[in-house]
Amino acid sequence: MLPFLRRLFTDNRRDGSRMVSSALLVAFAGLLRWDHPLGIAVAAGAGALALLWFLLYLGLEKKR
């Protein structure tokens, strides 16, 4: 399953960090509305996606 997910992620650290930070931003936006079921769903989904992308980001090598 991980090779399939790796294809959905970028192959450089710059774009990878942008993807992770964007997912974290959406997760925090969902947490602003934690009193609504949709806010909880957005926060949980984006948080899980940010965690997955962060783990894939750690596997990328630095390019000099």
Distance bins in CASP14 RR format, pairs under 12 A and 6 or more apart:
PFRMAT RR
TARGET T0000
AUTHOR 0000-0000-0000
RMODE 2
METHOD distances of the structure
MODEL  1
1 7 0 0 0 0 0 1 0 0 0 0 0
1 8 0 0 0 0 0 1 0 0 0 0 0
1 52 0 0 0 0 0 1 0 0 0 0 0
2 8 0 0 0 0 0 1 0 0 0 0 0
2 9 0 0 0 0 0 1 0 0 0 0 0
2 52 0 0 0 0 1 0 0 0 0 0 0
2 55 0 0 0 0 1 0 0 0 0 0 0
2 56 0 0 0 0 1 0 0 0 0 0 0
2 59 0 0 0 0 0 1 0 0 0 0 0
3 9 0 0 0 0 0 1 0 0 0 0 0
3 56 0 0 0 0 0 1 0 0 0 0 0
4 52 0 0 0 0 0 1 0 0 0 0 0
4 56 0 0 0 0 0 1 0 0 0 0 0
5 49 0 0 0 0 0 1 0 0 0 0 0
5 52 1 0 0 1 0 0 0 0 0 0 0
5 53 0 0 0 0 1 0 0 0 0 0 0
5 55 0 0 0 0 1 0 0 0 0 0 0
5 56 1 0 0 1 0 0 0 0 0 0 0
5 59 0 0 0 0 0 1 0 0 0 0 0
6 52 0 0 0 0 0 1 0 0 0 0 0
6 53 0 0 0 0 0 1 0 0 0 0 0
6 55 0 0 0 0 0 1 0 0 0 0 0
6 56 1 0 0 1 0 0 0 0 0 0 0
6 57 0 0 0 0 0 1 0 0 0 0 0
6 59 0 0 0 0 1 0 0 0 0 0 0
6 60 0 0 0 0 1 0 0 0 0 0 0
7 56 0 0 0 0 0 1 0 0 0 0 0
8 16 0 0 0 0 0 1 0 0 0 0 0
8 19 0 0 0 0 0 1 0 0 0 0 0
8 49 0 0 0 0 0 1 0 0 0 0 0
8 52 0 0 0 0 1 0 0 0 0 0 0
8 53 0 0 0 0 1 0 0 0 0 0 0
8 56 0 0 0 0 1 0 0 0 0 0 0
9 15 0 0 0 0 1 0 0 0 0 0 0
9 16 1 0 0 1 0 0 0 0 0 0 0
9 17 0 0 0 0 0 1 0 0 0 0 0
9 18 0 0 0 0 0 1 0 0 0 0 0
9 19 1 0 0 1 0 0 0 0 0 0 0
9 20 0 0 0 0 1 0 0 0 0 0 0
9 23 0 0 0 0 0 1 0 0 0 0 0
9 49 0 0 0 0 0 1 0 0 0 0 0
9 52 0 0 0 0 1 0 0 0 0 0 0
9 53 1 0 0 1 0 0 0 0 0 0 0
9 54 0 0 0 0 0 1 0 0 0 0 0
9 55 0 0 0 0 1 0 0 0 0 0 0
9 56 1 0 1 0 0 0 0 0 0 0 0
9 57 1 0 0 1 0 0 0 0 0 0 0
9 58 0 0 0 0 0 1 0 0 0 0 0
9 59 0 0 0 0 1 0 0 0 0 0 0
9 60 0 0 0 0 1 0 0 0 0 0 0
10 16 1 0 1 0 0 0 0 0 0 0 0
10 17 0 0 0 0 1 0 0 0 0 0 0
10 18 0 0 0 0 1 0 0 0 0 0 0
10 19 1 0 0 1 0 0 0 0 0 0 0
10 20 0 0 0 0 0 1 0 0 0 0 0
10 22 0 0 0 0 0 1 0 0 0 0 0
10 53 0 0 0 0 1 0 0 0 0 0 0
10 56 0 0 0 0 1 0 0 0 0 0 0
10 57 0 0 0 0 1 0 0 0 0 0 0
10 59 0 0 0 0 0 1 0 0 0 0 0
10 60 0 0 0 0 1 0 0 0 0 0 0
11 19 0 0 0 0 0 1 0 0 0 0 0
11 56 0 0 0 0 0 1 0 0 0 0 0
11 57 0 0 0 0 0 1 0 0 0 0 0
11 59 0 0 0 0 0 1 0 0 0 0 0
11 60 1 0 0 1 0 0 0 0 0 0 0
11 61 0 0 0 0 1 0 0 0 0 0 0
11 63 0 0 0 0 1 0 0 0 0 0 0
12 18 0 0 0 0 0 1 0 0 0 0 0
12 19 0 0 0 0 0 1 0 0 0 0 0
12 57 0 0 0 0 0 1 0 0 0 0 0
12 59 0 0 0 0 0 1 0 0 0 0 0
12 60 1 0 0 1 0 0 0 0 0 0 0
12 61 0 0 0 0 1 0 0 0 0 0 0
12 62 0 0 0 0 1 0 0 0 0 0 0
12 63 1 0 0 1 0 0 0 0 0 0 0
13 19 0 0 0 0 0 1 0 0 0 0 0
13 20 0 0 0 0 0 1 0 0 0 0 0
13 53 0 0 0 0 0 1 0 0 0 0 0
13 54 0 0 0 0 0 1 0 0 0 0 0
13 56 0 0 0 0 0 1 0 0 0 0 0
13 57 1 0 0 1 0 0 0 0 0 0 0
13 58 0 0 0 0 1 0 0 0 0 0 0
13 59 0 0 0 0 1 0 0 0 0 0 0
13 60 1 0 1 0 0 0 0 0 0 0 0
13 61 1 0 0 1 0 0 0 0 0 0 0
13 62 1 0 0 1 0 0 0 0 0 0 0
13 63 1 0 0 1 0 0 0 0 0 0 0
13 64 0 0 0 0 0 1 0 0 0 0 0
14 20 0 0 0 0 0 1 0 0 0 0 0
14 21 0 0 0 0 0 1 0 0 0 0 0
14 57 0 0 0 0 0 1 0 0 0 0 0
14 60 0 0 0 0 1 0 0 0 0 0 0
14 62 0 0 0 0 0 1 0 0 0 0 0
14 63 0 0 0 0 1 0 0 0 0 0 0
15 21 0 0 0 0 0 1 0 0 0 0 0
15 22 0 0 0 0 0 1 0 0 0 0 0
15 53 0 0 0 0 0 1 0 0 0 0 0
15 56 0 0 0 0 0 1 0 0 0 0 0
15 57 0 0 0 0 1 0 0 0 0 0 0
15 60 0 0 0 0 1 0 0 0 0 0 0
15 63 0 0 0 0 0 1 0 0 0 0 0
16 22 0 0 0 0 1 0 0 0 0 0 0
16 23 0 0 0 0 0 1 0 0 0 0 0
16 50 0 0 0 0 0 1 0 0 0 0 0
16 52 0 0 0 0 0 1 0 0 0 0 0
16 53 1 0 0 1 0 0 0 0 0 0 0
16 54 0 0 0 0 1 0 0 0 0 0 0
16 55 0 0 0 0 0 1 0 0 0 0 0
16 56 0 0 0 0 1 0 0 0 0 0 0
16 57 1 0 1 0 0 0 0 0 0 0 0
16 58 0 0 0 0 0 1 0 0 0 0 0
16 59 0 0 0 0 0 1 0 0 0 0 0
16 60 1 0 0 1 0 0 0 0 0 0 0
17 23 0 0 0 0 0 1 0 0 0 0 0
17 24 0 0 0 0 0 1 0 0 0 0 0
17 50 0 0 0 0 0 1 0 0 0 0 0
17 53 0 0 0 0 1 0 0 0 0 0 0
17 54 0 0 0 0 1 0 0 0 0 0 0
17 56 0 0 0 0 0 1 0 0 0 0 0
17 57 1 0 0 1 0 0 0 0 0 0 0
17 58 0 0 0 0 0 1 0 0 0 0 0
17 60 0 0 0 0 1 0 0 0 0 0 0
17 62 0 0 0 0 0 1 0 0 0 0 0
18 24 0 0 0 0 0 1 0 0 0 0 0
18 25 0 0 0 0 0 1 0 0 0 0 0
18 50 0 0 0 0 0 1 0 0 0 0 0
18 53 0 0 0 0 0 1 0 0 0 0 0
18 57 0 0 0 0 0 1 0 0 0 0 0
19 25 0 0 0 0 0 1 0 0 0 0 0
19 26 0 0 0 0 0 1 0 0 0 0 0
19 46 0 0 0 0 0 1 0 0 0 0 0
19 49 0 0 0 0 1 0 0 0 0 0 0
19 50 0 0 0 0 1 0 0 0 0 0 0
19 52 0 0 0 0 0 1 0 0 0 0 0
19 53 1 0 1 0 0 0 0 0 0 0 0
19 54 0 0 0 0 1 0 0 0 0 0 0
19 56 0 0 0 0 1 0 0 0 0 0 0
19 57 1 0 0 1 0 0 0 0 0 0 0
19 60 0 0 0 0 0 1 0 0 0 0 0
20 26 0 0 0 0 0 1 0 0 0 0 0
20 27 0 0 0 0 0 1 0 0 0 0 0
20 46 0 0 0 0 0 1 0 0 0 0 0
20 47 0 0 0 0 0 1 0 0 0 0 0
20 49 0 0 0 0 1 0 0 0 0 0 0
20 50 1 0 1 0 0 0 0 0 0 0 0
20 51 0 0 0 0 1 0 0 0 0 0 0
20 52 0 0 0 0 1 0 0 0 0 0 0
20 53 1 0 1 0 0 0 0 0 0 0 0
20 54 1 0 1 0 0 0 0 0 0 0 0
20 55 0 0 0 0 1 0 0 0 0 0 0
20 56 0 0 0 0 1 0 0 0 0 0 0
20 57 1 0 1 0 0 0 0 0 0 0 0
20 58 0 0 0 0 0 1 0 0 0 0 0
20 60 0 0 0 0 0 1 0 0 0 0 0
21 27 0 0 0 0 0 1 0 0 0 0 0
21 28 0 0 0 0 0 1 0 0 0 0 0
21 46 0 0 0 0 0 1 0 0 0 0 0
21 50 0 0 0 0 1 0 0 0 0 0 0
21 53 0 0 0 0 1 0 0 0 0 0 0
21 54 0 0 0 0 1 0 0 0 0 0 0
21 57 0 0 0 0 0 1 0 0 0 0 0
22 28 0 0 0 0 0 1 0 0 0 0 0
22 29 0 0 0 0 0 1 0 0 0 0 0
22 46 0 0 0 0 1 0 0 0 0 0 0
22 47 0 0 0 0 0 1 0 0 0 0 0
22 49 0 0 0 0 1 0 0 0 0 0 0
22 50 0 0 0 0 1 0 0 0 0 0 0
22 53 0 0 0 0 1 0 0 0 0 0 0
22 54 0 0 0 0 0 1 0 0 0 0 0
23 29 0 0 0 0 0 1 0 0 0 0 0
23 30 0 0 0 0 0 1 0 0 0 0 0
23 42 0 0 0 0 0 1 0 0 0 0 0
23 43 0 0 0 0 0 1 0 0 0 0 0
23 44 0 0 0 0 0 1 0 0 0 0 0
23 45 0 0 0 0 1 0 0 0 0 0 0
23 46 1 0 1 0 0 0 0 0 0 0 0
23 47 1 0 0 1 0 0 0 0 0 0 0
23 48 0 0 0 0 1 0 0 0 0 0 0
23 49 1 0 1 0 0 0 0 0 0 0 0
23 50 1 1 0 0 0 0 0 0 0 0 0
23 51 0 0 0 0 1 0 0 0 0 0 0
23 52 0 0 0 0 1 0 0 0 0 0 0
23 53 1 0 1 0 0 0 0 0 0 0 0
23 54 0 0 0 0 1 0 0 0 0 0 0
23 56 0 0 0 0 0 1 0 0 0 0 0
23 57 0 0 0 0 0 1 0 0 0 0 0
24 30 0 0 0 0 0 1 0 0 0 0 0
24 31 0 0 0 0 0 1 0 0 0 0 0
24 43 0 0 0 0 0 1 0 0 0 0 0
24 45 0 0 0 0 0 1 0 0 0 0 0
24 46 1 0 0 1 0 0 0 0 0 0 0
24 47 1 0 0 1 0 0 0 0 0 0 0
24 48 0 0 0 0 0 1 0 0 0 0 0
24 49 0 0 0 0 1 0 0 0 0 0 0
24 50 1 0 1 0 0 0 0 0 0 0 0
24 51 0 0 0 0 1 0 0 0 0 0 0
24 53 0 0 0 0 1 0 0 0 0 0 0
24 54 0 0 0 0 1 0 0 0 0 0 0
24 57 0 0 0 0 0 1 0 0 0 0 0
25 31 0 0 0 0 0 1 0 0 0 0 0
25 32 0 0 0 0 0 1 0 0 0 0 0
25 42 0 0 0 0 0 1 0 0 0 0 0
25 43 0 0 0 0 0 1 0 0 0 0 0
25 46 0 0 0 0 1 0 0 0 0 0 0
25 47 0 0 0 0 0 1 0 0 0 0 0
25 49 0 0 0 0 0 1 0 0 0 0 0
25 50 0 0 0 0 1 0 0 0 0 0 0
26 32 0 0 0 0 0 1 0 0 0 0 0
26 33 0 0 0 0 0 1 0 0 0 0 0
26 39 0 0 0 0 0 1 0 0 0 0 0
26 41 0 0 0 0 0 1 0 0 0 0 0
26 42 1 0 0 1 0 0 0 0 0 0 0
26 43 0 0 0 0 1 0 0 0 0 0 0
26 44 0 0 0 0 0 1 0 0 0 0 0
26 45 0 0 0 0 1 0 0 0 0 0 0
26 46 1 0 1 0 0 0 0 0 0 0 0
26 47 0 0 0 0 1 0 0 0 0 0 0
26 48 0 0 0 0 0 1 0 0 0 0 0
26 49 0 0 0 0 1 0 0 0 0 0 0
26 50 0 0 0 0 1 0 0 0 0 0 0
26 53 0 0 0 0 0 1 0 0 0 0 0
27 33 0 0 0 0 0 1 0 0 0 0 0
27 34 0 0 0 0 0 1 0 0 0 0 0
27 39 0 0 0 0 1 0 0 0 0 0 0
27 40 0 0 0 0 0 1 0 0 0 0 0
27 41 0 0 0 0 0 1 0 0 0 0 0
27 42 1 0 0 1 0 0 0 0 0 0 0
27 43 1 0 1 0 0 0 0 0 0 0 0
27 44 0 0 0 0 1 0 0 0 0 0 0
27 45 1 0 0 1 0 0 0 0 0 0 0
27 46 1 1 0 0 0 0 0 0 0 0 0
27 47 1 0 1 0 0 0 0 0 0 0 0
27 48 0 0 0 0 1 0 0 0 0 0 0
27 49 0 0 0 0 1 0 0 0 0 0 0
27 50 1 0 1 0 0 0 0 0 0 0 0
27 51 0 0 0 0 1 0 0 0 0 0 0
27 53 0 0 0 0 0 1 0 0 0 0 0
27 54 0 0 0 0 0 1 0 0 0 0 0
28 34 0 0 0 0 0 1 0 0 0 0 0
28 39 0 0 0 0 0 1 0 0 0 0 0
28 42 0 0 0 0 0 1 0 0 0 0 0
28 43 1 0 0 1 0 0 0 0 0 0 0
28 46 0 0 0 0 1 0 0 0 0 0 0
28 47 0 0 0 0 1 0 0 0 0 0 0
28 50 0 0 0 0 1 0 0 0 0 0 0
29 38 0 0 0 0 0 1 0 0 0 0 0
29 39 0 0 0 0 1 0 0 0 0 0 0
29 42 1 0 0 1 0 0 0 0 0 0 0
29 43 0 0 0 0 1 0 0 0 0 0 0
29 45 0 0 0 0 0 1 0 0 0 0 0
29 46 0 0 0 0 1 0 0 0 0 0 0
29 47 0 0 0 0 0 1 0 0 0 0 0
30 36 0 0 0 0 1 0 0 0 0 0 0
30 37 0 0 0 0 0 1 0 0 0 0 0
30 38 0 0 0 0 1 0 0 0 0 0 0
30 39 1 0 1 0 0 0 0 0 0 0 0
30 40 1 0 0 1 0 0 0 0 0 0 0
30 41 0 0 0 0 1 0 0 0 0 0 0
30 42 1 0 1 0 0 0 0 0 0 0 0
30 43 1 0 1 0 0 0 0 0 0 0 0
30 44 0 0 0 0 1 0 0 0 0 0 0
30 45 0 0 0 0 1 0 0 0 0 0 0
30 46 1 0 0 1 0 0 0 0 0 0 0
30 47 0 0 0 0 1 0 0 0 0 0 0
31 39 1 0 0 1 0 0 0 0 0 0 0
31 40 0 0 0 0 1 0 0 0 0 0 0
31 41 0 0 0 0 0 1 0 0 0 0 0
31 42 0 0 0 0 1 0 0 0 0 0 0
31 43 1 0 1 0 0 0 0 0 0 0 0
31 44 0 0 0 0 1 0 0 0 0 0 0
31 45 0 0 0 0 0 1 0 0 0 0 0
31 46 0 0 0 0 1 0 0 0 0 0 0
31 47 0 0 0 0 1 0 0 0 0 0 0
32 38 0 0 0 0 0 1 0 0 0 0 0
32 39 0 0 0 0 1 0 0 0 0 0 0
32 40 0 0 0 0 0 1 0 0 0 0 0
32 42 0 0 0 0 1 0 0 0 0 0 0
32 43 0 0 0 0 1 0 0 0 0 0 0
33 39 1 0 1 0 0 0 0 0 0 0 0
33 40 0 0 0 0 1 0 0 0 0 0 0
33 41 0 0 0 0 0 1 0 0 0 0 0
33 42 1 0 0 1 0 0 0 0 0 0 0
33 43 0 0 0 0 1 0 0 0 0 0 0
34 40 1 0 0 1 0 0 0 0 0 0 0
34 41 0 0 0 0 0 1 0 0 0 0 0
34 42 0 0 0 0 1 0 0 0 0 0 0
34 43 1 0 0 1 0 0 0 0 0 0 0
34 44 0 0 0 0 0 1 0 0 0 0 0
35 43 0 0 0 0 0 1 0 0 0 0 0
36 42 0 0 0 0 1 0 0 0 0 0 0
36 43 0 0 0 0 0 1 0 0 0 0 0
37 43 0 0 0 0 0 1 0 0 0 0 0
37 44 0 0 0 0 0 1 0 0 0 0 0
38 44 0 0 0 0 0 1 0 0 0 0 0
38 45 0 0 0 0 0 1 0 0 0 0 0
39 45 0 0 0 0 1 0 0 0 0 0 0
39 46 0 0 0 0 1 0 0 0 0 0 0
39 47 0 0 0 0 0 1 0 0 0 0 0
40 46 0 0 0 0 0 1 0 0 0 0 0
40 47 0 0 0 0 0 1 0 0 0 0 0
41 47 0 0 0 0 0 1 0 0 0 0 0
41 48 0 0 0 0 0 1 0 0 0 0 0
42 48 0 0 0 0 0 1 0 0 0 0 0
42 49 0 0 0 0 0 1 0 0 0 0 0
42 50 0 0 0 0 0 1 0 0 0 0 0
43 49 0 0 0 0 0 1 0 0 0 0 0
43 50 0 0 0 0 0 1 0 0 0 0 0
44 50 0 0 0 0 0 1 0 0 0 0 0
44 51 0 0 0 0 0 1 0 0 0 0 0
45 51 0 0 0 0 1 0 0 0 0 0 0
45 52 0 0 0 0 1 0 0 0 0 0 0
45 53 0 0 0 0 0 1 0 0 0 0 0
46 52 0 0 0 0 0 1 0 0 0 0 0
46 53 0 0 0 0 0 1 0 0 0 0 0
47 53 0 0 0 0 1 0 0 0 0 0 0
47 54 0 0 0 0 1 0 0 0 0 0 0
48 54 0 0 0 0 0 1 0 0 0 0 0
48 55 0 0 0 0 0 1 0 0 0 0 0
49 55 0 0 0 0 0 1 0 0 0 0 0
49 56 0 0 0 0 0 1 0 0 0 0 0
50 56 0 0 0 0 0 1 0 0 0 0 0
50 57 0 0 0 0 1 0 0 0 0 0 0
51 57 0 0 0 0 0 1 0 0 0 0 0
51 58 0 0 0 0 0 1 0 0 0 0 0
52 58 0 0 0 0 0 1 0 0 0 0 0
53 59 0 0 0 0 0 1 0 0 0 0 0
53 60 0 0 0 0 0 1 0 0 0 0 0
54 60 0 0 0 0 0 1 0 0 0 0 0
END
